[in-house]
Amino acid sequence: MTRLQPNQNPLCFRPFSMSVFLLVLPDFLLIGLGWLLFNRLRFSSEFFHGAEQLVYFVLFPALLFHSITQTPLSLSGTYTLLQASVGVMLFGVAMSWLAMPILRPDPLAHASVAQCGYRFNTYMGLSLAGSLAGSTGQTVMAVLVGFAVPISNIAAVHALARQNGGKALREIVRNPFIIATVLALLCNFLRIPIPAAIDTALSRLGACAIAIGLMCVGATLSLQGARNAGTLMTWIITLRLMVMPLAAIFISWILDLSLVESQILLLFGALPTASSAYVLAARMGGDGRLVAVTMSIGTLLSALTIPFWLMMGSA
């Protein structure tokens, strides 16, 4: 991967004279639209379930594949991003589980909500990465996401079902995000050309993924259902929005990342939890409502914390 020199500002791709709040505003408007469609205009759960399936199996894999194949990668640059992604994710998993011996919460509540400390909203991540650094930033984010998806899935499934290791492995191998990432990396490293018609089709599918995905996030927002878990939620939300970005900054320094890579890794560390955390908890017998509240509060607060970290990263 072609790396920028340390003195280059990634924000030259998009002028940063505008407020960073304007960079995140479109994403939160789409999240708000999803909430409005579901809660006020009465779009059905089946409608959003179908939309989520479309995004998960078709649109978002197309976006990942297209993003990764847009910028030439090198083995050394990709390996560095692998180290960065794994470092941030393992830190998040460790800190999430540290809440158990320190806070001593209900085991089921902890197993359900711990994933909110390290899972990430991929739709928002790729959207903001493109706003910050164009196709280069989106490629870096796509590679980070591709490496982080198996780690987050293994940790989350293991927490909710200790005996389902075989099932977890099958789910990871069949995960469309991972399949798209592996195929895209192979095409990139082997310099396999993508026909123009296919590239254009993937680009258009990817453009749909972020908008529909963010509206689906909005449809899952809920502030009802959490009781007697305020301390645990505070730990997890603080970890996700405030501590993980600090870890990203430290790891960027340790690995001597370029300024583009450092800012995208910081953005990756600052993302709120993915709505898939609620789906997993609900399907595996966890406390789905607690996860939904934690995810919702974190998403709303990230409207303030993401601009804060972006301003810190641009300083």
Secondary structure, DSSP 8 states (H G I E B T S, - for coil): -----TT--GGGGS---S-HHHHHHHHHHHHHHHHHHHHTS---HHHHHHHHHHIIIIIHHHHHHHHHHHS---HHHHHHHHHHHHHHHHHHHHHHHHHHHHH---HHHHHHHGGGGT---HHHHHHHHHHHHHHHHHHHHHHHHHHHHHHHHHHHHHHH-TT-HHHHHHHHHT-HHHHHHHHHHHHHHTT----HHHHHHHHHHHHHHHHHHHHHHHHH-------S-HHHHHHHHHIIIIIHHHHHHHHHHHHT--HHHHHHHHHHHH----THHHHHHHHTTS-HHHHHHHHHHHHHHHHHHHHHHHHHHH-
